[in-house]
Amino acid sequence: MERARMGPPARSATVAWLFCVATAALAEPTADQVLTDFGFSAADKQRVLHGEYVTAKMGAVSEPDLSFVIAFFLKTSPDALSKQVIAGELVTADPQVKAYGVLSAPGSLADFSALQLDGEEAKALAHAEAGDRMNHSAGEIALLHERRGDSALGVREQLLRVLLARYQAYRASGLAGVAPYDRGGGHVSDIASDLTKATQAATALQGCMPAFHALLLDYPRGNVAGLQERFFWMKSEIRGKATYVLAHFLVASEGAARAVVRREFYVSAGYNAEQTIAGFLPVEGGTIVVYTSHAFTDQVTGASGSLKRSLGSRIMADQMKAMFEAGRKRIER
């Protein structure tokens, strides 16, 4: 539960309204109107308008799912905000991110030139085993084992090959190209299935931007006018452990509003995968952000799973608030 980030059925129509409102030939809604229609109380509304972050629960789409929604206000436009997201300017708002880079099309080992390993990190990778401590396919484990006893440089080469192969498979086939994680004993974690369910649950996005929703489900097939996308790799330190992440960022427009998706389709440890969908809605004086998240981790399955998910969602939401605040300071300075 190191990280975590739409809502109950009763909120679906309201979230759909938030995505669609900017497309109507009406006066731009005020922050007060948006928060009222989303169902927040008068007290919650004042908290958002005064710069606080207000959270709500969302239904999980699978057993390992930690899900939540956050609403907050920013003194900037949806367009300016989405440009910063797609440029990667807010990646380092996450203090866990220690290094990152942009992945080219079709991708090359050179794209990972800034990703370095120390001796302990290399040893952990070279001795990876099936199970829930690290996230690799059976083939990737075998590839890493080839460099047991080798230098950190040799292990790094194998890791980069693993990451590049994962990226190229996703780029070519989307979620169908995402290999499951080997948990041992014939068990796997099917992250492609979880990410598909998270996308299918985005009924608000489907209702207002059906072409964009269809593209998310069937990527790379599909077409959305004006679509912006970018791929990043990240090396994070989560609870003292090096974690390697591959992420896909997409931005689509409807009038002045923006829908922004961040899909982490590979995570080497700590949690399995994550998908966030945010609506950037123009309001008087800035933007209302409605941020929904589904993060998947095997750590909340099994006995006491419900309690673990509740606690994990709350912890992850709190972590996201801290990251959003760091990002807001950059945006509004």
N, C-alpha and C positions, 0 to 999 in steps of 0.2 A: 504494500500500500504506500510505496514511497511517493507516488504522484497520483493525482486524480483531478478530474475536472467536473415537445421536448418534454416535456413536462407531463403531468397527469392529464388524462383525457379532457378534463374540464377546462384546461388551459389551451387546448389545441386551436380553437377558433381565434383566441386572442393573439397567439403567436403568429398564426396565419395573417391576421390583420396587420401585425407589425411588419411583416415582410412585404405585404401588398399595398399598404397605405400610400407609399410614395408614388405609386403608379397611377393613382386616381387624380382626376382633374379637380382637386380640392385644395383649399389653403393648407399650407404646411402645418401639421399638428404641433401643439405645444408639448413640452415635457409632461405637464400635468395631464393632458389628454392621453398620452401614450401610457403613462403609469396607471391611470385609472382603468383603461381598457385592458391592461394586462392583469388586473385583479389585485393590485397591491392596496393595502390599507392607506388611510390618510397619513398615519405615522410613518409607514414604509416609504411613501411617496416623498415626504419631507427628507427622510434620510438619503434617498437617492439624489434629490435635488441639491442637497448640501454636501454631495461628494462621497457618500457612503456606498457600499456595495450590498445589495440585497439579494439573498439566495432563496431558491425554492427547490422542492424535490421534483425529481423526474422518475418515471417508471423505468426499471432496468429492462434491457432487451435480452439478457442471458444471465446465467448464474454468476459468471465472473465480472459482471458489469458494475462499475461505480459511476453513477450519473447524477448530474445536478444542472441547475440553470442559475446564472447570475445576471442581474440588470444593474447598469450604472450609467452615469452621464459624463461626457467628455466635451470640452470646449474646443472642438474642431469639427471639420466636415467629414461626412462618410467617405468622400473621395480622397481627401488628404490622409485619412486614417488607413484606408485600404492600400494606398500607395506605399505607406511605410511597412505594412504587413508583407506585401509581395516583394518588397526590396530586401526583406530580412532585417530591417532596422530595429525591430522589437525582439528579435531572437535572444539577444543578450540581456533582455529584461529579466530572464530566468537566471538567477545567480548560479544554478547548477550547471549551466552551459559553460564549458571551459574552452571549447574550440568548435568552429563550424565552417562550412564552405558550401558553395553552390555546385550542383551537379549539372553537367552539360548534357546535351543530346547528341549522340546516344549514350554518352558517359565514357569515362576512361579512368584508369588508375591515377592519372595526374590530377584528377579532380579532388583526390584525398591527400594532396601533398602536405597539408597542414595538420594531418592527423598523425600524432606520434604516440608511441607506447614506451612506458618504462619497464624495467625488468619484472616487477611484480605483476603488472597488467598482462605482459606477454606470457608469464608462467600460468596465470589463471586461464587464459584462452587456450594455451597448448594442452592443458589438462581438463578441458571441458568434458563433461559427461552428460548423458541423457538424464533429464530430471527437471525440477522447477527452479534450480539455482541460476541457470543460464538458458537463453533462448536460441537454440540452433536446431536445424534439421539433422537427420542422421548423416547425410552426406557432408554437411558442414563440419560436424564433429570429426569425421574421418579426415577431412582436409586439414583441420587444425592439428590433429594428432600427428600428422606427418612432420611437424616441426617441433615435436617434443625434444628438449635438450638443445634446441637451436638458439641462436641469438634473438634478442628482441626484434632486430631488423627482419629476421626470417619469419617470425610469427606475424609481424606487421604485414608482410607481403601477403600472407594467407588471409588475414583479416580483411585486407583491402579487396582481395578477390571475392571473398564472401559477400561483402557489402556491394561491390559492383555487380555481381551476379544477381543479388536480390533486387537492386535498383533496375537493372535491365529487364528482368523478368516482369516486374510490375509495370514498367514503361511499355512493354510489348503486350501484356495480357491483363493488366489491371489486377483486381483482386483474385482472378483465376490463376494468376501467376505467383501468388504468395504461398510459399511452402509452409506447412505447419511445423510447430516446434515439437521435437521428440522428447516425451516425458518418461520414456523407458517402459518396459513391460508391455509394449505394444500400444501404449497410450500416446496421444498427441493433443496439442492445443491448436485448434483450427481458428486462427485469428481472422482469416478471410471470411469465415462464416459470421463471426462477431461483428466485423466491420460492415458486412452486408446488412445485417439486422439493424445496426445503428443507422445506416442510410435509409433503409426501408421505414424506420420509425420517424423519419423527418417528414411527416405528412404536411406540415406547414410549408416547407420548401417545395414539396411536390405540387401543392395546390397553386402556389404563386409563380414558381419558376420551374415548370415541369421539364423543360429541356435540360436545365442544369442538374436537376435531380436525377434524370435518366442517365446523364453523362457520368455522374458519380457512381451509379450502380454498374454501368457498363463500360467504364473507362478502359482503354482509350477511345472506344467508339462513341460517337455522338458529336454534336456540334452546337456550340453556343456562341452567338455573335458577341464579340468583344471580350471573350474569356481571357483572363490572365492566369498563368500558372507558373510555378517555380518549384524546383526540388532542392532540398538541403540535406546535408549530413550534419550531425551534431555529436560531439563527445561531451557527455555530462558526467558529473560526479554526484551520485545519489547514495547517501549514507556511506560515504567513503569508498564506493565501488564505481569504477569506470563503466560507463554505459554508452553504447553506440546506437544512434537513432537515425533512421531514414524517414524524411517527412515530405509530404506533397502539399503545397499551398495552392489554393484556387480562389479566384475572385470573379464574381459575376455581378452585373448591374441590372437594376430595374429602376429607371428614372434616376433620382438622386440617391436612392438606397443601394446598399451593397450587401451581398451575401458572401461570406468568407468561410472557407473550409480549410482546416488543417487536419490532415490524415497521417498519422504516424504508422506506417505499414511494416516497420521493423523496429524492434527495441531489443537490445541484447540481454538485458537483465532487469529485474525489479518489477516490471509490469509487462504485459504482453503487447499491447497496441492501444491506440487512442484515436478518437475522431471528435473534433469540435466543429460546430457550425454556429456562426455568429451572424446576427442581423445588425447592420449599421444603419440606423434610421434617422433621417434628418428631422430635427426639431428646432424650435426657436433657441438660438444661442449655441447650438452645437449638435451633438449626436447622442442618441440613446443606443447603447450597446446591449443586446440580449444575447448572451453567450451560453450555449448549451454544450454539454460534454458527456461523452461515454468513454470511460477508460476501463480497460480489461486487465484483470490480474487473477491468477489462480490462487492467490493468498486469501481470497474471500469466498472460496467454495468449500463444500463439505459441512461438517458440524458447525453450528453457530454462524452459518453463512449470512443470515439476515442481519444479525447484529454487527458482524464484521463489515458488511456493505454499508450499513448506516454510518458507522464510525469512519470507515475509509472515505466515504463521500464527503463527510464533513471536514475531515483533515485535508483532503485534496482541494475542496472549495476554499478553505482558509489559505492554502498555499497559493492558489490562483489569485486570490485577492491581493496578496503581497506582491505578486508578479505584476498584476494590473496596475498597482499603485506605482511601482517602479517605472512601468511604461508610461503612465499618465504624467509623471514628472518630466519625462523626456518630451512628450507631446505638447504639454501646455506651458513649457518654460519660455 
